[in-house]
């Protein structure tokens, strides 16, 4: 029986965020890409996601909002989780400034401006400078968001706005965790991952050069190799 590997996509992303990793791991792992759309709190959407995971124990990899969901999963179901990979994420609660921005974005999305929010406010901050001319990658990010739609954007925004600080979850976690971060991640910079590493009892941190916030696609080979080494190490 193959070991289970659960992938948790970032905000307004789906399985396409992990396309290179899925291709690499699908022969050796029983893969499950979780939906983070059923609920407007982090607790609720993770509880719903856990109910749909068909294997009792599994390893876990989450990027951005998926990394936050991974920390909530570590809190809700520690006995089910074997290895944890957190990519381009943030263990802290939303700031008041960020909550204000999200409220305004929710209002804009309700007015029918989802594409404009994704293209003008979110997409420009996602990629490393050298990848911002990759129109195929940029289009893929927009397509994922538009396929998920307005209601998912609003629910995920609410979940992010009200999430708690996960410092205590990280500080209590006894097992090794792999932290991966794009060197040019403007949303969740390397310093944030260094702070997470300082809380964990057994952390390995890799800063991925040539990547911004979407490291799984920007530097797919490097990220996949680092994930593979961690998942298959003894």
Biotite code that builds the C-alpha atoms (Angstrom):
import biotite.structure as struc

atoms = struc.array([
    struc.Atom([0.000, 0.000, 0.000], chain_id="A", res_id=1, res_name="UNK", atom_name="CA", element="C"),
    struc.Atom([1.404, 3.391, -0.986], chain_id="A", res_id=2, res_name="UNK", atom_name="CA", element="C"),
    struc.Atom([1.890, 6.053, 1.706], chain_id="A", res_id=3, res_name="UNK", atom_name="CA", element="C"),
    struc.Atom([-0.554, 8.955, 1.671], chain_id="A", res_id=4, res_name="UNK", atom_name="CA", element="C"),
    struc.Atom([0.460, 12.470, 0.678], chain_id="A", res_id=5, res_name="UNK", atom_name="CA", element="C"),
    struc.Atom([-2.017, 15.347, 1.071], chain_id="A", res_id=6, res_name="UNK", atom_name="CA", element="C"),
    struc.Atom([-1.418, 18.554, -0.895], chain_id="A", res_id=7, res_name="UNK", atom_name="CA", element="C"),
    struc.Atom([-3.005, 21.787, 0.304], chain_id="A", res_id=8, res_name="UNK", atom_name="CA", element="C"),
    struc.Atom([-3.191, 24.525, -2.370], chain_id="A", res_id=9, res_name="UNK", atom_name="CA", element="C"),
    struc.Atom([-2.903, 28.240, -1.723], chain_id="A", res_id=10, res_name="UNK", atom_name="CA", element="C"),
    struc.Atom([-5.683, 30.803, -1.931], chain_id="A", res_id=11, res_name="UNK", atom_name="CA", element="C"),
    struc.Atom([-7.619, 30.586, -5.207], chain_id="A", res_id=12, res_name="UNK", atom_name="CA", element="C"),
    struc.Atom([-5.480, 27.675, -6.386], chain_id="A", res_id=13, res_name="UNK", atom_name="CA", element="C"),
    struc.Atom([-6.207, 24.031, -7.102], chain_id="A", res_id=14, res_name="UNK", atom_name="CA", element="C"),
    struc.Atom([-4.258, 20.904, -8.061], chain_id="A", res_id=15, res_name="UNK", atom_name="CA", element="C"),
    struc.Atom([-2.561, 22.804, -10.881], chain_id="A", res_id=16, res_name="UNK", atom_name="CA", element="C"),
    struc.Atom([-0.422, 24.542, -8.246], chain_id="A", res_id=17, res_name="UNK", atom_name="CA", element="C"),
    struc.Atom([1.266, 21.173, -7.614], chain_id="A", res_id=18, res_name="UNK", atom_name="CA", element="C"),
    struc.Atom([1.217, 19.845, -11.167], chain_id="A", res_id=19, res_name="UNK", atom_name="CA", element="C"),
    struc.Atom([4.982, 19.065, -11.365], chain_id="A", res_id=20, res_name="UNK", atom_name="CA", element="C"),
    struc.Atom([4.987, 17.472, -7.920], chain_id="A", res_id=21, res_name="UNK", atom_name="CA", element="C"),
    struc.Atom([1.924, 15.365, -8.695], chain_id="A", res_id=22, res_name="UNK", atom_name="CA", element="C"),
    struc.Atom([3.609, 14.044, -11.838], chain_id="A", res_id=23, res_name="UNK", atom_name="CA", element="C"),
    struc.Atom([6.708, 13.170, -9.821], chain_id="A", res_id=24, res_name="UNK", atom_name="CA", element="C"),
    struc.Atom([5.065, 11.556, -6.788], chain_id="A", res_id=25, res_name="UNK", atom_name="CA", element="C"),
    struc.Atom([1.972, 9.867, -8.205], chain_id="A", res_id=26, res_name="UNK", atom_name="CA", element="C"),
    struc.Atom([3.683, 6.513, -8.735], chain_id="A", res_id=27, res_name="UNK", atom_name="CA", element="C"),
    struc.Atom([5.000, 6.295, -5.171], chain_id="A", res_id=28, res_name="UNK", atom_name="CA", element="C"),
    struc.Atom([2.335, 8.036, -3.089], chain_id="A", res_id=29, res_name="UNK", atom_name="CA", element="C"),
    struc.Atom([-1.404, 7.882, -2.754], chain_id="A", res_id=30, res_name="UNK", atom_name="CA", element="C"),
    struc.Atom([-2.102, 11.545, -3.515], chain_id="A", res_id=31, res_name="UNK", atom_name="CA", element="C"),
    struc.Atom([-4.990, 13.655, -2.309], chain_id="A", res_id=32, res_name="UNK", atom_name="CA", element="C"),
    struc.Atom([-5.348, 17.335, -3.234], chain_id="A", res_id=33, res_name="UNK", atom_name="CA", element="C"),
    struc.Atom([-7.537, 18.895, -0.578], chain_id="A", res_id=34, res_name="UNK", atom_name="CA", element="C"),
    struc.Atom([-10.263, 21.418, -1.250], chain_id="A", res_id=35, res_name="UNK", atom_name="CA", element="C"),
    struc.Atom([-10.069, 24.478, 0.989], chain_id="A", res_id=36, res_name="UNK", atom_name="CA", element="C"),
    struc.Atom([-13.425, 25.921, 0.059], chain_id="A", res_id=37, res_name="UNK", atom_name="CA", element="C"),
    struc.Atom([-15.951, 24.468, 2.525], chain_id="A", res_id=38, res_name="UNK", atom_name="CA", element="C"),
    struc.Atom([-16.179, 27.045, 5.274], chain_id="A", res_id=39, res_name="UNK", atom_name="CA", element="C"),
    struc.Atom([-15.241, 30.628, 6.024], chain_id="A", res_id=40, res_name="UNK", atom_name="CA", element="C"),
    struc.Atom([-13.012, 29.948, 9.009], chain_id="A", res_id=41, res_name="UNK", atom_name="CA", element="C"),
    struc.Atom([-9.720, 28.088, 8.968], chain_id="A", res_id=42, res_name="UNK", atom_name="CA", element="C"),
    struc.Atom([-11.040, 25.650, 11.554], chain_id="A", res_id=43, res_name="UNK", atom_name="CA", element="C"),
    struc.Atom([-14.145, 24.813, 9.527], chain_id="A", res_id=44, res_name="UNK", atom_name="CA", element="C"),
    struc.Atom([-12.473, 24.374, 6.167], chain_id="A", res_id=45, res_name="UNK", atom_name="CA", element="C"),
    struc.Atom([-9.757, 22.146, 7.655], chain_id="A", res_id=46, res_name="UNK", atom_name="CA", element="C"),
    struc.Atom([-12.322, 20.067, 9.532], chain_id="A", res_id=47, res_name="UNK", atom_name="CA", element="C"),
    struc.Atom([-14.169, 19.540, 6.235], chain_id="A", res_id=48, res_name="UNK", atom_name="CA", element="C"),
    struc.Atom([-10.932, 18.708, 4.414], chain_id="A", res_id=49, res_name="UNK", atom_name="CA", element="C"),
    struc.Atom([-9.929, 16.128, 7.027], chain_id="A", res_id=50, res_name="UNK", atom_name="CA", element="C"),
    struc.Atom([-13.245, 14.304, 6.633], chain_id="A", res_id=51, res_name="UNK", atom_name="CA", element="C"),
    struc.Atom([-12.548, 13.792, 2.924], chain_id="A", res_id=52, res_name="UNK", atom_name="CA", element="C"),
    struc.Atom([-9.032, 12.357, 3.342], chain_id="A", res_id=53, res_name="UNK", atom_name="CA", element="C"),
    struc.Atom([-9.523, 8.623, 2.863], chain_id="A", res_id=54, res_name="UNK", atom_name="CA", element="C"),
    struc.Atom([-6.326, 7.387, 4.564], chain_id="A", res_id=55, res_name="UNK", atom_name="CA", element="C"),
    struc.Atom([-5.827, 7.418, 8.299], chain_id="A", res_id=56, res_name="UNK", atom_name="CA", element="C"),
    struc.Atom([-2.201, 8.615, 8.296], chain_id="A", res_id=57, res_name="UNK", atom_name="CA", element="C"),
    struc.Atom([-0.479, 10.805, 5.748], chain_id="A", res_id=58, res_name="UNK", atom_name="CA", element="C"),
    struc.Atom([2.262, 13.308, 5.036], chain_id="A", res_id=59, res_name="UNK", atom_name="CA", element="C"),
    struc.Atom([1.278, 16.870, 4.319], chain_id="A", res_id=60, res_name="UNK", atom_name="CA", element="C"),
    struc.Atom([2.476, 19.689, 2.052], chain_id="A", res_id=61, res_name="UNK", atom_name="CA", element="C"),
    struc.Atom([0.800, 23.095, 1.910], chain_id="A", res_id=62, res_name="UNK", atom_name="CA", element="C"),
    struc.Atom([1.685, 26.335, 0.136], chain_id="A", res_id=63, res_name="UNK", atom_name="CA", element="C"),
    struc.Atom([0.647, 29.815, 1.327], chain_id="A", res_id=64, res_name="UNK", atom_name="CA", element="C"),
    struc.Atom([-2.931, 29.480, 2.606], chain_id="A", res_id=65, res_name="UNK", atom_name="CA", element="C"),
    struc.Atom([-2.350, 25.740, 2.260], chain_id="A", res_id=66, res_name="UNK", atom_name="CA", element="C"),
    struc.Atom([0.546, 26.045, 4.689], chain_id="A", res_id=67, res_name="UNK", atom_name="CA", element="C"),
    struc.Atom([-1.708, 27.828, 7.165], chain_id="A", res_id=68, res_name="UNK", atom_name="CA", element="C"),
    struc.Atom([-4.262, 25.052, 6.708], chain_id="A", res_id=69, res_name="UNK", atom_name="CA", element="C"),
    struc.Atom([-1.469, 22.551, 7.332], chain_id="A", res_id=70, res_name="UNK", atom_name="CA", element="C"),
    struc.Atom([-0.770, 24.195, 10.699], chain_id="A", res_id=71, res_name="UNK", atom_name="CA", element="C"),
    struc.Atom([-4.466, 24.031, 11.570], chain_id="A", res_id=72, res_name="UNK", atom_name="CA", element="C"),
    struc.Atom([-4.441, 20.366, 10.519], chain_id="A", res_id=73, res_name="UNK", atom_name="CA", element="C"),
    struc.Atom([-1.439, 19.801, 12.811], chain_id="A", res_id=74, res_name="UNK", atom_name="CA", element="C"),
    struc.Atom([-3.599, 21.205, 15.605], chain_id="A", res_id=75, res_name="UNK", atom_name="CA", element="C"),
    struc.Atom([-6.769, 19.257, 14.793], chain_id="A", res_id=76, res_name="UNK", atom_name="CA", element="C"),
    struc.Atom([-5.338, 15.855, 13.827], chain_id="A", res_id=77, res_name="UNK", atom_name="CA", element="C"),
    struc.Atom([-1.736, 15.463, 15.032], chain_id="A", res_id=78, res_name="UNK", atom_name="CA", element="C"),
    struc.Atom([-2.001, 11.683, 15.314], chain_id="A", res_id=79, res_name="UNK", atom_name="CA", element="C"),
    struc.Atom([-2.829, 11.354, 11.601], chain_id="A", res_id=80, res_name="UNK", atom_name="CA", element="C"),
    struc.Atom([0.135, 13.349, 10.309], chain_id="A", res_id=81, res_name="UNK", atom_name="CA", element="C"),
    struc.Atom([3.550, 11.884, 9.590], chain_id="A", res_id=82, res_name="UNK", atom_name="CA", element="C"),
    struc.Atom([5.735, 14.443, 7.778], chain_id="A", res_id=83, res_name="UNK", atom_name="CA", element="C"),
    struc.Atom([4.998, 18.118, 7.176], chain_id="A", res_id=84, res_name="UNK", atom_name="CA", element="C"),
    struc.Atom([6.177, 20.449, 4.420], chain_id="A", res_id=85, res_name="UNK", atom_name="CA", element="C"),
    struc.Atom([5.238, 24.136, 4.624], chain_id="A", res_id=86, res_name="UNK", atom_name="CA", element="C"),
    struc.Atom([5.949, 26.290, 1.580], chain_id="A", res_id=87, res_name="UNK", atom_name="CA", element="C"),
    struc.Atom([5.786, 30.092, 1.234], chain_id="A", res_id=88, res_name="UNK", atom_name="CA", element="C"),
    struc.Atom([3.490, 30.546, 4.202], chain_id="A", res_id=89, res_name="UNK", atom_name="CA", element="C"),
    struc.Atom([2.874, 32.551, 7.365], chain_id="A", res_id=90, res_name="UNK", atom_name="CA", element="C"),
    struc.Atom([2.249, 31.328, 10.898], chain_id="A", res_id=91, res_name="UNK", atom_name="CA", element="C"),
    struc.Atom([0.982, 34.671, 12.202], chain_id="A", res_id=92, res_name="UNK", atom_name="CA", element="C"),
    struc.Atom([-2.553, 36.057, 12.331], chain_id="A", res_id=93, res_name="UNK", atom_name="CA", element="C"),
    struc.Atom([-3.645, 38.689, 9.822], chain_id="A", res_id=94, res_name="UNK", atom_name="CA", element="C"),
    struc.Atom([-2.718, 42.263, 10.690], chain_id="A", res_id=95, res_name="UNK", atom_name="CA", element="C"),
    struc.Atom([-5.391, 44.960, 11.013], chain_id="A", res_id=96, res_name="UNK", atom_name="CA", element="C"),
    struc.Atom([-4.060, 46.554, 7.825], chain_id="A", res_id=97, res_name="UNK", atom_name="CA", element="C"),
    struc.Atom([-4.340, 43.299, 5.928], chain_id="A", res_id=98, res_name="UNK", atom_name="CA", element="C"),
    struc.Atom([-7.878, 42.705, 7.188], chain_id="A", res_id=99, res_name="UNK", atom_name="CA", element="C"),
    struc.Atom([-8.891, 46.139, 5.917], chain_id="A", res_id=100, res_name="UNK", atom_name="CA", element="C"),
    struc.Atom([-7.487, 45.300, 2.469], chain_id="A", res_id=101, res_name="UNK", atom_name="CA", element="C"),
    struc.Atom([-9.334, 41.981, 2.422], chain_id="A", res_id=102, res_name="UNK", atom_name="CA", element="C"),
    struc.Atom([-12.643, 43.650, 3.330], chain_id="A", res_id=103, res_name="UNK", atom_name="CA", element="C"),
    struc.Atom([-12.263, 46.050, 0.431], chain_id="A", res_id=104, res_name="UNK", atom_name="CA", element="C"),
    struc.Atom([-11.328, 43.190, -1.928], chain_id="A", res_id=105, res_name="UNK", atom_name="CA", element="C"),
    struc.Atom([-14.400, 41.234, -0.829], chain_id="A", res_id=106, res_name="UNK", atom_name="CA", element="C"),
    struc.Atom([-16.577, 44.230, -1.629], chain_id="A", res_id=107, res_name="UNK", atom_name="CA", element="C"),
    struc.Atom([-14.929, 44.565, -5.044], chain_id="A", res_id=108, res_name="UNK", atom_name="CA", element="C"),
    struc.Atom([-15.435, 40.867, -5.772], chain_id="A", res_id=109, res_name="UNK", atom_name="CA", element="C"),
    struc.Atom([-19.101, 41.083, -4.770], chain_id="A", res_id=110, res_name="UNK", atom_name="CA", element="C"),
    struc.Atom([-19.358, 43.911, -7.323], chain_id="A", res_id=111, res_name="UNK", atom_name="CA", element="C"),
    struc.Atom([-18.103, 41.556, -10.043], chain_id="A", res_id=112, res_name="UNK", atom_name="CA", element="C"),
    struc.Atom([-14.409, 42.457, -10.126], chain_id="A", res_id=113, res_name="UNK", atom_name="CA", element="C"),
    struc.Atom([-12.709, 39.150, -9.257], chain_id="A", res_id=114, res_name="UNK", atom_name="CA", element="C"),
    struc.Atom([-10.528, 39.123, -12.366], chain_id="A", res_id=115, res_name="UNK", atom_name="CA", element="C"),
    struc.Atom([-9.345, 42.671, -11.728], chain_id="A", res_id=116, res_name="UNK", atom_name="CA", element="C"),
    struc.Atom([-8.413, 41.821, -8.127], chain_id="A", res_id=117, res_name="UNK", atom_name="CA", element="C"),
    struc.Atom([-6.439, 38.760, -9.223], chain_id="A", res_id=118, res_name="UNK", atom_name="CA", element="C"),
    struc.Atom([-4.682, 40.477, -12.141], chain_id="A", res_id=119, res_name="UNK", atom_name="CA", element="C"),
    struc.Atom([-3.934, 43.869, -10.611], chain_id="A", res_id=120, res_name="UNK", atom_name="CA", element="C"),
    struc.Atom([-3.551, 43.246, -6.885], chain_id="A", res_id=121, res_name="UNK", atom_name="CA", element="C"),
    struc.Atom([-2.543, 39.643, -6.328], chain_id="A", res_id=122, res_name="UNK", atom_name="CA", element="C"),
    struc.Atom([-0.727, 38.333, -9.386], chain_id="A", res_id=123, res_name="UNK", atom_name="CA", element="C"),
    struc.Atom([1.949, 41.102, -9.472], chain_id="A", res_id=124, res_name="UNK", atom_name="CA", element="C"),
    struc.Atom([3.151, 40.058, -5.998], chain_id="A", res_id=125, res_name="UNK", atom_name="CA", element="C"),
    struc.Atom([3.302, 36.313, -6.666], chain_id="A", res_id=126, res_name="UNK", atom_name="CA", element="C"),
    struc.Atom([6.342, 35.791, -8.869], chain_id="A", res_id=127, res_name="UNK", atom_name="CA", element="C"),
    struc.Atom([10.075, 36.407, -8.716], chain_id="A", res_id=128, res_name="UNK", atom_name="CA", element="C"),
    struc.Atom([11.282, 39.176, -10.973], chain_id="A", res_id=129, res_name="UNK", atom_name="CA", element="C"),
    struc.Atom([12.714, 36.766, -13.526], chain_id="A", res_id=130, res_name="UNK", atom_name="CA", element="C"),
    struc.Atom([9.387, 34.929, -13.831], chain_id="A", res_id=131, res_name="UNK", atom_name="CA", element="C"),
    struc.Atom([7.047, 37.895, -14.296], chain_id="A", res_id=132, res_name="UNK", atom_name="CA", element="C"),
    struc.Atom([7.319, 37.599, -18.068], chain_id="A", res_id=133, res_name="UNK", atom_name="CA", element="C"),
    struc.Atom([6.160, 33.971, -18.030], chain_id="A", res_id=134, res_name="UNK", atom_name="CA", element="C"),
    struc.Atom([2.697, 34.545, -19.483], chain_id="A", res_id=135, res_name="UNK", atom_name="CA", element="C"),
    struc.Atom([1.818, 30.864, -19.396], chain_id="A", res_id=136, res_name="UNK", atom_name="CA", element="C"),
    struc.Atom([2.366, 30.776, -15.648], chain_id="A", res_id=137, res_name="UNK", atom_name="CA", element="C"),
    struc.Atom([0.573, 34.075, -15.119], chain_id="A", res_id=138, res_name="UNK", atom_name="CA", element="C"),
    struc.Atom([-2.404, 32.909, -17.151], chain_id="A", res_id=139, res_name="UNK", atom_name="CA", element="C"),
    struc.Atom([-2.525, 29.667, -15.178], chain_id="A", res_id=140, res_name="UNK", atom_name="CA", element="C"),
    struc.Atom([-2.785, 31.600, -11.905], chain_id="A", res_id=141, res_name="UNK", atom_name="CA", element="C"),
    struc.Atom([-5.679, 33.657, -13.269], chain_id="A", res_id=142, res_name="UNK", atom_name="CA", element="C"),
    struc.Atom([-7.417, 30.579, -14.686], chain_id="A", res_id=143, res_name="UNK", atom_name="CA", element="C"),
    struc.Atom([-7.289, 28.754, -11.344], chain_id="A", res_id=144, res_name="UNK", atom_name="CA", element="C"),
    struc.Atom([-8.794, 31.742, -9.556], chain_id="A", res_id=145, res_name="UNK", atom_name="CA", element="C"),
    struc.Atom([-11.544, 32.280, -12.104], chain_id="A", res_id=146, res_name="UNK", atom_name="CA", element="C"),
    struc.Atom([-12.428, 28.579, -12.111], chain_id="A", res_id=147, res_name="UNK", atom_name="CA", element="C"),
    struc.Atom([-12.873, 28.634, -8.325], chain_id="A", res_id=148, res_name="UNK", atom_name="CA", element="C"),
    struc.Atom([-14.958, 31.803, -8.485], chain_id="A", res_id=149, res_name="UNK", atom_name="CA", element="C"),
    struc.Atom([-16.262, 34.611, -6.329], chain_id="A", res_id=150, res_name="UNK", atom_name="CA", element="C"),
    struc.Atom([-17.771, 32.649, -3.449], chain_id="A", res_id=151, res_name="UNK", atom_name="CA", element="C"),
    struc.Atom([-14.548, 30.726, -2.833], chain_id="A", res_id=152, res_name="UNK", atom_name="CA", element="C"),
    struc.Atom([-12.581, 33.995, -2.867], chain_id="A", res_id=153, res_name="UNK", atom_name="CA", element="C"),
    struc.Atom([-14.894, 35.469, -0.246], chain_id="A", res_id=154, res_name="UNK", atom_name="CA", element="C"),
    struc.Atom([-14.896, 32.365, 1.967], chain_id="A", res_id=155, res_name="UNK", atom_name="CA", element="C"),
    struc.Atom([-11.117, 31.990, 1.826], chain_id="A", res_id=156, res_name="UNK", atom_name="CA", element="C"),
    struc.Atom([-10.628, 35.698, 2.514], chain_id="A", res_id=157, res_name="UNK", atom_name="CA", element="C"),
    struc.Atom([-12.817, 35.404, 5.602], chain_id="A", res_id=158, res_name="UNK", atom_name="CA", element="C"),
    struc.Atom([-10.887, 32.351, 6.788], chain_id="A", res_id=159, res_name="UNK", atom_name="CA", element="C"),
    struc.Atom([-7.577, 34.160, 6.397], chain_id="A", res_id=160, res_name="UNK", atom_name="CA", element="C"),
    struc.Atom([-8.855, 37.316, 8.105], chain_id="A", res_id=161, res_name="UNK", atom_name="CA", element="C"),
    struc.Atom([-9.984, 35.454, 11.221], chain_id="A", res_id=162, res_name="UNK", atom_name="CA", element="C"),
    struc.Atom([-7.197, 32.889, 11.517], chain_id="A", res_id=163, res_name="UNK", atom_name="CA", element="C"),
    struc.Atom([-5.242, 32.605, 14.719], chain_id="A", res_id=164, res_name="UNK", atom_name="CA", element="C"),
    struc.Atom([-1.535, 32.807, 15.403], chain_id="A", res_id=165, res_name="UNK", atom_name="CA", element="C"),
    struc.Atom([-0.064, 29.299, 15.000], chain_id="A", res_id=166, res_name="UNK", atom_name="CA", element="C"),
    struc.Atom([3.158, 29.914, 16.925], chain_id="A", res_id=167, res_name="UNK", atom_name="CA", element="C"),
    struc.Atom([1.982, 27.624, 19.724], chain_id="A", res_id=168, res_name="UNK", atom_name="CA", element="C"),
    struc.Atom([1.190, 24.820, 17.280], chain_id="A", res_id=169, res_name="UNK", atom_name="CA", element="C"),
    struc.Atom([4.667, 25.009, 15.782], chain_id="A", res_id=170, res_name="UNK", atom_name="CA", element="C"),
    struc.Atom([6.415, 25.207, 19.151], chain_id="A", res_id=171, res_name="UNK", atom_name="CA", element="C"),
    struc.Atom([4.660, 22.035, 20.358], chain_id="A", res_id=172, res_name="UNK", atom_name="CA", element="C"),
    struc.Atom([5.182, 20.015, 17.169], chain_id="A", res_id=173, res_name="UNK", atom_name="CA", element="C"),
    struc.Atom([7.662, 17.195, 17.939], chain_id="A", res_id=174, res_name="UNK", atom_name="CA", element="C"),
    struc.Atom([8.463, 15.902, 14.454], chain_id="A", res_id=175, res_name="UNK", atom_name="CA", element="C"),
    struc.Atom([10.688, 17.258, 11.644], chain_id="A", res_id=176, res_name="UNK", atom_name="CA", element="C"),
    struc.Atom([9.200, 19.900, 9.362], chain_id="A", res_id=177, res_name="UNK", atom_name="CA", element="C"),
    struc.Atom([10.554, 21.049, 6.002], chain_id="A", res_id=178, res_name="UNK", atom_name="CA", element="C"),
    struc.Atom([10.181, 24.783, 5.336], chain_id="A", res_id=179, res_name="UNK", atom_name="CA", element="C"),
    struc.Atom([10.589, 25.981, 1.751], chain_id="A", res_id=180, res_name="UNK", atom_name="CA", element="C"),
    struc.Atom([10.499, 29.613, 0.702], chain_id="A", res_id=181, res_name="UNK", atom_name="CA", element="C"),
    struc.Atom([11.156, 31.492, -2.512], chain_id="A", res_id=182, res_name="UNK", atom_name="CA", element="C"),
    struc.Atom([14.074, 33.876, -2.094], chain_id="A", res_id=183, res_name="UNK", atom_name="CA", element="C"),
    struc.Atom([11.932, 36.610, -3.675], chain_id="A", res_id=184, res_name="UNK", atom_name="CA", element="C"),
    struc.Atom([8.681, 35.826, -1.890], chain_id="A", res_id=185, res_name="UNK", atom_name="CA", element="C"),
    struc.Atom([7.284, 39.290, -1.160], chain_id="A", res_id=186, res_name="UNK", atom_name="CA", element="C"),
    struc.Atom([4.178, 37.985, 0.633], chain_id="A", res_id=187, res_name="UNK", atom_name="CA", element="C"),
    struc.Atom([5.813, 35.477, 3.003], chain_id="A", res_id=188, res_name="UNK", atom_name="CA", element="C"),
    struc.Atom([9.516, 36.381, 2.945], chain_id="A", res_id=189, res_name="UNK", atom_name="CA", element="C"),
    struc.Atom([12.426, 34.216, 4.100], chain_id="A", res_id=190, res_name="UNK", atom_name="CA", element="C"),
    struc.Atom([12.564, 36.055, 7.438], chain_id="A", res_id=191, res_name="UNK", atom_name="CA", element="C"),
    struc.Atom([9.069, 34.782, 8.246], chain_id="A", res_id=192, res_name="UNK", atom_name="CA", element="C"),
    struc.Atom([10.207, 31.210, 7.594], chain_id="A", res_id=193, res_name="UNK", atom_name="CA", element="C"),
    struc.Atom([13.282, 31.727, 9.743], chain_id="A", res_id=194, res_name="UNK", atom_name="CA", element="C"),
    struc.Atom([10.928, 32.724, 12.544], chain_id="A", res_id=195, res_name="UNK", atom_name="CA", element="C"),
    struc.Atom([8.915, 29.541, 12.012], chain_id="A", res_id=196, res_name="UNK", atom_name="CA", element="C"),
    struc.Atom([12.105, 27.476, 12.029], chain_id="A", res_id=197, res_name="UNK", atom_name="CA", element="C"),
    struc.Atom([13.018, 29.044, 15.358], chain_id="A", res_id=198, res_name="UNK", atom_name="CA", element="C"),
    struc.Atom([9.751, 27.852, 16.896], chain_id="A", res_id=199, res_name="UNK", atom_name="CA", element="C"),
    struc.Atom([9.970, 24.268, 15.660], chain_id="A", res_id=200, res_name="UNK", atom_name="CA", element="C"),
    struc.Atom([11.887, 21.564, 17.496], chain_id="A", res_id=201, res_name="UNK", atom_name="CA", element="C"),
    struc.Atom([13.240, 20.031, 14.276], chain_id="A", res_id=202, res_name="UNK", atom_name="CA", element="C"),
    struc.Atom([13.075, 22.287, 11.212], chain_id="A", res_id=203, res_name="UNK", atom_name="CA", element="C"),
    struc.Atom([14.932, 22.239, 7.906], chain_id="A", res_id=204, res_name="UNK", atom_name="CA", element="C"),
    struc.Atom([14.719, 25.510, 5.988], chain_id="A", res_id=205, res_name="UNK", atom_name="CA", element="C"),
    struc.Atom([15.597, 25.925, 2.307], chain_id="A", res_id=206, res_name="UNK", atom_name="CA", element="C"),
    struc.Atom([15.415, 29.256, 0.499], chain_id="A", res_id=207, res_name="UNK", atom_name="CA", element="C"),
    struc.Atom([14.736, 28.594, -3.182], chain_id="A", res_id=208, res_name="UNK", atom_name="CA", element="C"),
    struc.Atom([16.537, 30.993, -5.488], chain_id="A", res_id=209, res_name="UNK", atom_name="CA", element="C"),
    struc.Atom([14.707, 32.206, -8.568], chain_id="A", res_id=210, res_name="UNK", atom_name="CA", element="C"),
    struc.Atom([11.305, 31.766, -6.926], chain_id="A", res_id=211, res_name="UNK", atom_name="CA", element="C"),
    struc.Atom([8.764, 34.104, -5.434], chain_id="A", res_id=212, res_name="UNK", atom_name="CA", element="C"),
    struc.Atom([5.528, 33.047, -3.734], chain_id="A", res_id=213, res_name="UNK", atom_name="CA", element="C"),
    struc.Atom([4.638, 30.237, -6.177], chain_id="A", res_id=214, res_name="UNK", atom_name="CA", element="C"),
    struc.Atom([7.770, 28.162, -5.700], chain_id="A", res_id=215, res_name="UNK", atom_name="CA", element="C"),
    struc.Atom([6.163, 24.854, -6.737], chain_id="A", res_id=216, res_name="UNK", atom_name="CA", element="C"),
    struc.Atom([5.759, 26.171, -10.285], chain_id="A", res_id=217, res_name="UNK", atom_name="CA", element="C"),
    struc.Atom([8.492, 28.820, -10.498], chain_id="A", res_id=218, res_name="UNK", atom_name="CA", element="C"),
    struc.Atom([11.303, 26.420, -9.555], chain_id="A", res_id=219, res_name="UNK", atom_name="CA", element="C"),
    struc.Atom([9.537, 23.105, -9.865], chain_id="A", res_id=220, res_name="UNK", atom_name="CA", element="C"),
    struc.Atom([12.619, 20.885, -10.184], chain_id="A", res_id=221, res_name="UNK", atom_name="CA", element="C"),
    struc.Atom([14.347, 22.293, -7.101], chain_id="A", res_id=222, res_name="UNK", atom_name="CA", element="C"),
    struc.Atom([11.212, 22.213, -4.964], chain_id="A", res_id=223, res_name="UNK", atom_name="CA", element="C"),
    struc.Atom([10.278, 18.692, -6.045], chain_id="A", res_id=224, res_name="UNK", atom_name="CA", element="C"),
    struc.Atom([13.787, 17.427, -5.300], chain_id="A", res_id=225, res_name="UNK", atom_name="CA", element="C"),
    struc.Atom([13.789, 18.962, -1.814], chain_id="A", res_id=226, res_name="UNK", atom_name="CA", element="C"),
    struc.Atom([10.350, 17.544, -1.099], chain_id="A", res_id=227, res_name="UNK", atom_name="CA", element="C"),
    struc.Atom([11.417, 14.111, -2.323], chain_id="A", res_id=228, res_name="UNK", atom_name="CA", element="C"),
    struc.Atom([14.534, 14.090, -0.165], chain_id="A", res_id=229, res_name="UNK", atom_name="CA", element="C"),
    struc.Atom([12.520, 15.003, 2.908], chain_id="A", res_id=230, res_name="UNK", atom_name="CA", element="C"),
    struc.Atom([9.644, 12.591, 2.307], chain_id="A", res_id=231, res_name="UNK", atom_name="CA", element="C"),
    struc.Atom([11.925, 9.644, 1.654], chain_id="A", res_id=232, res_name="UNK", atom_name="CA", element="C"),
    struc.Atom([14.513, 10.297, 4.371], chain_id="A", res_id=233, res_name="UNK", atom_name="CA", element="C"),
    struc.Atom([14.591, 8.036, 7.404], chain_id="A", res_id=234, res_name="UNK", atom_name="CA", element="C"),
])
